[in-house]
Amino acid sequence: MLKNINECLNDTIGAFFFRPGISFYFQKRYLCASKQGLYNMISRRNIRVKVMQTLYTLATLNDGAQGNKHIASKILNDKLDHVLDIFTVSVLYTLRIAQYAETDARNRGSRYLKVAEDQNINIQIADNSFVMKLLGNASLTEKIKKDKLERFIDEDQVKAAYHQLEKGEEYIKYISVKDHTPASDKEIIRHIWEKQVLENERLISHFNDELPGWEDDSELIMMLMQNFFNGTSKVNFLNLLSGEKKEYAQDLLMAVIEKEAYCMELIEPKLKNWDKDRVALIDLLLLRMGVCELLYFPTIPTKVTINEYIDIAKQYSTPQSGQFVNGVLDNILKEMQKEGKINKVDRQ
């Protein structure tokens, strides 16, 4: 059964050889860009899926909007920007839980009747080196302010998560040590994300209810957060995609829209044992995307293209979709190779 697109939908650099009917900007951009190797947190698979989402959204609009490249480009950019919003809120929640140590210390210090535990409260987690490094990241501050992301922070959730944190063995062990390394400072913040956020059913339920897109993109956000903690480069919270990958995303989208008629001429004869009107829409979109990659992205190996779309079909469409997409793309590839229409180059 076809999965609900909103439950499921949540990645290729390449180059275009000149082919008649393809916009000029497709023809040369990636032969240079593919050599740059820019740091990037979002994978090709993620981009492919976001393009698929965009095409699916377009297919649900009225006929006049379906082929509108301006509308398509805006939808794709909005989807990619929204991933960045959710990722930033995830980082912000983790920071706020650590920073709540200072709030808790102030609250307990102002009590009229204090107990012994209120006298010397350890707040070192609030200003550990990893926290301070993040707070000093101008792009994070600007992103939070520009998109008003503080509105997604629920102080009661932060308070509850912090009090759960301070009871744990990892936190008690952390505050028992006077001097910390940058690695240990990062690990305690990672611990907050993994234990006090991801394993916090109440908070995740809150995300599902109050953080638009969390449920659809949670797996992608978890991957981004893992890369965030594993990485050593400074993160630009205003832009998760390099110019190269932004171009790839837009180029793939535009190619699929511009070459719809030609791609369907190649696909439809391979559907002789299938009723085209009963083929899942996602499967047709993935086939069109796959054909465009085979024909117009010469730096992407054919095997990579086919395997990627098989995997995406298995995850986001019907149980039979992987086998279906594999069969159709493989037949088209063999036919195009015989006609000399597949031209691939080695990535240097």
C-alpha positions, 0 to 999 in steps of 0.5 A: 500500500502506498505510504502517506507522503507526509509520513514518509518523504523527507540526495548527486552532484553531476554534470550535464553534457549539451543536449538539445532542449535542456536549458543552457545552465544545465550544460556545464555547471558541475564539471567544475563544481564536482571537484570542489568537495565542499563541506556539506551536512546534507547528503545526495540522498536527502536532496533526491528525496526533497526533490521528490517531495517537491515534484509530488507537491507540484503534481497535487496543484492545478494544471497551470502550476504543475509545470511552473518552474518558478513555483517548483523552485520556491517549493524546493527552497522552502523545503530545504530551508525548513530542514535548517529551521528544525535542525537549528531548533534541535540545537537550540533546545539542547543548548537551553537545557544545558543553560538551564543550570544557571536559571535553576541556580538563581531560582534556588538561590532566591528561595526564602528557606534554603536547604543545603543543596541550594548553597553551592550549585554547580553551573559549569555545564552552562558555560562549558567550552562547547556551549560557549563556542556555539553561543559565539557562532554569529550565524546561529544567533542570526538564524534564531533571531531572523526566523524567530526560532525561540518561539518553539522553545517551551520553558517547562519542557526545558526545565523538566529535561534539565531536572532529569539530566541532573539526576543522571550518572553522566551529569553527576560524573561530569560536574564532579570533575573540575577541569574538562577537555573540549572533548568532554564538554562536547560529549556532555552536550551530545548526551543531552541531545541523545538522552534528554531530547531523543529519549524524552517521550514527552518532549518528542510528543511536544515536537510532533505537536508544536514543531512543524515538519519534525515528524516528517524529517526527524530521521534527517534531523537525527543524521544532521545532529550526529554529523554536527557532533562528529564534525570539527568544522564551524557550522553555518546555521544560515546555510546547510547547503553548499552552492554546489549542492543547491545547484544540483538540487535545482538542476535535478528539479528543472531537468525532471520538469523540462524533460517530462515528455521525453522521459515519459516516452522512454518510460511508457513502453517499459510499462507494457505489463503495468497499467500506467494509471495505476502505477504509484505517482511516487514511482513515476516521479522516481523513474523520471528523476532516475532517467534524468540522472542517467542521461544528463548527469555524467559524473554520477555512475549509472549503478549509483543512480539505479541503486539510489532510486531503488532504495528510495522507492522501497522506503517511500512507496509500495513494497513492490516499488523497489523491484519495479523501479529497478526493472524499468530503469535497468531496461531504459539504461540498456536501451540507451547504452545501445544507442550511445546515449549514456555518456559518463565521465570519471569524477576527478 
